[in-house]
């Protein structure tokens, strides 16, 4: 493997069509497309400042690197990527990709990050700010995620999330085949218009959660006291621990809780309107 070390590159496409190389302590300064149409690369201790610095690269390992705010839209059309112990300050990372693994990565501007990624594995990642991360992505595995980005996980399919703390709104909208374990989800309008969402040992906060959902399952979950108008027009099987303040017009299924503040069943309920709601004895 060729070694490129302790160098600075700028301008247009300085490392174009580089293959089978290890980059150590290099800096990509202002410019465009610093690394493009490459393969089999390793980058360690590098810094990226210019726009679009990592496009069309297959089979790569990025460790201990820094991506500055100016390195926007930095990693696109890149397959078989592993990134560890990096800090990203730029928006719109990771788009149109396959087989992406991130471990111990901080993304401080998560705006439009992880779009149309097929095969995403995340471990101990933090997302700050921005909107719509993970949109249109599928085959996602998450173990350890802290995020305050808005509108996370929209139009996603085949997702497993463990040990997450997500503060947001409109999350998991129009998704399919989602399982979330041992996580805290805080935000309005969780999982609206989604199919086959399963929540296990989760703590839920926010208004109008879990509405318009089909095949919704909750196991051993808790609700914040301020949650209301939950399960409207949803088909649901729910085992709720503790108190839920208000349930409104579920379509069908079974709901059991330790206590229920109120149940709203009015003329707007949808057929078959046969959900069985009980208080645990």
Secondary structure as GFF3:
##gff-version 3
##sequence-region A 1 281
A	DSSP	beta_strand	2	5	.	.	.	ID=ss1
A	DSSP	beta_strand	8	12	.	.	.	ID=ss2
A	DSSP	beta_strand	15	16	.	.	.	ID=ss3
A	DSSP	beta_strand	19	24	.	.	.	ID=ss4
A	DSSP	beta_strand	27	32	.	.	.	ID=ss5
A	DSSP	beta_strand	35	44	.	.	.	ID=ss6
A	DSSP	beta_strand	47	48	.	.	.	ID=ss7
A	DSSP	beta_strand	54	63	.	.	.	ID=ss8
A	DSSP	beta_strand	66	67	.	.	.	ID=ss9
A	DSSP	beta_strand	75	76	.	.	.	ID=ss10
A	DSSP	beta_strand	79	88	.	.	.	ID=ss11
A	DSSP	beta_strand	95	107	.	.	.	ID=ss12
A	DSSP	beta_strand	115	127	.	.	.	ID=ss13
A	DSSP	beta_strand	138	147	.	.	.	ID=ss14
A	DSSP	beta_strand	157	167	.	.	.	ID=ss15
A	DSSP	beta_strand	176	181	.	.	.	ID=ss16
A	DSSP	beta_strand	184	186	.	.	.	ID=ss17
A	DSSP	beta_strand	195	200	.	.	.	ID=ss18
A	DSSP	beta_strand	203	205	.	.	.	ID=ss19
A	DSSP	beta_strand	216	223	.	.	.	ID=ss20
A	DSSP	beta_strand	235	240	.	.	.	ID=ss21
A	DSSP	beta_strand	243	248	.	.	.	ID=ss22
A	DSSP	beta_strand	252	257	.	.	.	ID=ss23
A	DSSP	beta_strand	259	264	.	.	.	ID=ss24
A	DSSP	beta_strand	276	279	.	.	.	ID=ss25
###
